Amino acid sequence: MIQWILKKLMHSMGVIYVILDSFTKHENTDEILGIKIDDEFQTMSRRELCSYIELKFGIPQNSFWSLHSTQKIRLCCEILRKNKVGGK
């Protein structure tokens, strides 16, 4: 029962976050952690960025968008590992 409550609470917080984020002006997005970010990505919304990922990785539409943040990070880590992207 507690897991159900926690998941519902996290989902509600996620919805609130997405709504608030849509009204937020993100400045200084041209570089993140020393990596140059393409102009196109700088102007995309969260929804558009998720759709881009779905398209490029052949993931069903709205499936990446509907994942929780930690699931998205885990998936991207696994993709990076399998593609041997990055250093070390």
N, C-alpha and C positions, 0 to 999 in steps of 0.2 A: 504494500500500500504506500509506503514512504517513497519508493522509487517512482510510482505513478505521480505522486504529488510533486516530487522534484522535477520530473520531466515536463509536467504541465507548467510549472513555474518557470522553468528555463525557456520553454516555448513562448510563453507570454512575454518574458523579458526580451527574447529575440525579436518578437514582433514590434515591441516598443522601440528597441534599438534601431531596427530598420526604418521605422517611421521617422524617428529623430534624425537619423543619418541622412535621410532624403532631404532634410531642410538645412543641413550643415554644409557650409562652404569649406572645402578641403583645400588649404593653401600649401604651398611647398611640396607638391606631389611629384615634382620633376625628378626627384632622386629619393630613393628609400634605402636606407642602410648602405649607402654608397653605390647603389645600382641605379643607372639612368632609366627612367620610366618613359616609354614612348608617349608622345603627345595624345595619341588616340586613347590610350588607357587612362590618362590623367582626367579625361572628361567623361568617361563612362560611369554610369551608376552601378551600384552593387548588382542589380538585376542583370544589367548588360555585361558586366564582367563575368558573372556566373554563366550566362548564355554563351559567351565566348569560349569559356572552358568546356562547356558541354559540347559545343560544336567541334572544337579542335580535338577533343579526346573521344568523340563518338559516344558520349554519354547521353542517355535519353533526356529530352527536354524537361526542364524543371526539377530533375533529380539532384543535380549538384546544388541548386538554389535551396532545396528543401532540407539539405543536410545541416546538422548543427555545426557550429564553428570548429570544434575539435575534430569532428569527422572529416571536414574539409581539409584541415591541416594534415591529418593522418593520411588521407588519400593522396594529397600532393607529395608528402614525404615518400610514400610508396612508389609513386610514379617517378619521382626524382631518383630514387634508389635503383629502380629497374632500368631506367634510361642512363644511369651513371652520369647524371648531370651535376656539375659543380666539381669542386676539388675533392681531396682526401677520399 
